């Protein structure tokens, strides 16, 4: 009898092929984390900019497989693990009005992004990515939404551009919005709802809110985490839509891929398990940290793959799109706060 050929050598060879690119992106992620933790500033933005500085390695035969793996596959692992941060019990603390207002912020901001992109004659994918990132949870949402779109060079450029813009506007909001809260004399609950509902990334929400007080920090974090929870239905809906389009595009009606990607099923399963209290605190913390590292390494890989020359070709319109979305969601949340104050009077 002949022995069955082992799968180990090909698998090990494939892993060795990924190693140089993964080490490059991992080193960039570590450097970005070090700078962020010791000198302040957004970790994702540092990873992005440092990655762009190593663009000359994007076409290297040794590094390219690992870079591609980090940019396209590792991001899905990071998105799947985001599920451990979702808990249904958080919804009850917001109240019906808060839940409705925050859900409205997500839906209306995505809709506004698509409409403004059409007005500016930009691709719908850019409007979807930027609107989703602005309305939900920043760069993490952009990466999650991008994972449901066709893996083209154009969509990678739009994802990177969205990530750069979101990081910049979120950091600006972290500095300016506490001044706005103080100037408008918002209460603790109002300030938490406004900051948690309008600032893009979780880290910037926490930074802005705790500048005011720990109480505002708790309220803003709760509002923000509900927006993060809305990532699941949005991405699931986009994945289903993409699956149906693939299925309908074939002559025989067959699908080119699964209707529901595995990483989204893992995301939903982890969110359900955490909501039911099945995950210990240590597992939630570990999963959240692993998710963050996967996403940081992925955004570093996206940076390595992108040249500033190609980004510059997109012009001023994407900046107008991102700034318009930021102003829209902030204006919407201020209107909600004013309406709730008027109803309570």
SULMO-V422192 format. One line per field, one symbol per residue. ss: DSSP state (h for helix, s for strand, l for the rest). psi: psi as a letter, one per 20 degrees, with the letter a starting at -180 (. if undefined). burial: b if it has 24 or more other ideal C-beta (glycine too) atoms within 12 Angstrom, else e. A space follows every 50 residues. Layout:
ss: ???
psi: ???
burial: ???
//
This chain:
ss: lllllllhhhhhhhhhhhhhhhhhhhhhhhhhhhhhhhhlllhhhhhhhh hhhlhhhllllllhhhhhhhhhhhhhhhhhhhhhhlllhhhhhhhhhhhh hhhhhhhhhhhhhhhhhhhllllhhhhhhhhhhhhlllhhhhhhhhllll llhhhhhhhhhhhhhhhhhhhhhhhhhhhhhhhhlllhhhhhhhhhhhll lhhhhhhhhhhhlhhhhhhhhhhhhhhhhhhhhhhhhhhhhhhhhhhhhl lllllllllllhhhhhhhhhhhhhhlllllhhhhhhhhhhhhhhhhhhhh hhhhhllhhhhhllllhhhhhhhhhhhhhhhhhhhhhhhhhhhhl
psi: qpqppqigghghhgghhhgghhgghhgggggggggghhirrpgggghghh ghhkhiihjphhhgghggghhhghhhggggihhiipphhhhhihrggggg ghhhggghggggggghgghjlqqhhhhgghgggghelchghghghhiirp mrhghgghgggggggggghggghhghhhhggghilqrgggggggghihqf qgghgggggihgqhghggghggghhhhghihghghgghggghghhghiiq hjjqqirqhoqhhhhgggghggghhijipqhhhggghggggggghghghg ghghipqhghhhhhaighghgghghghghghghhggggghhghi.
burial: eeeeeeeeeeeeeeeeebebbbbbbbbbbebbbeebeeeebbbbbbbbbb bbebbebbeeeebbbbbbbbbbbbbbbbbbbbbbbbbeebbeebeeebbe bbbbbbbbbbbbbbebbeebebbbbbbbbbbbbbbbbbbbbbbbbbbbbe eeeebbbbbbbbbbbbbbbbbbbbeebbebbeeeebebbbbbbbbbbbbb bbbbbbbbbebbeeebbbbbbbbbbbbbbbbbbbbbebbeebbeeeeeee eeeeeeeeebbebbebbbbbbeebbeeebeeeebeebbebbbbbbbbbbb bbbbbbeeeebeebeebbbbbbbbbbebbbebbbebbeebeeeee
//
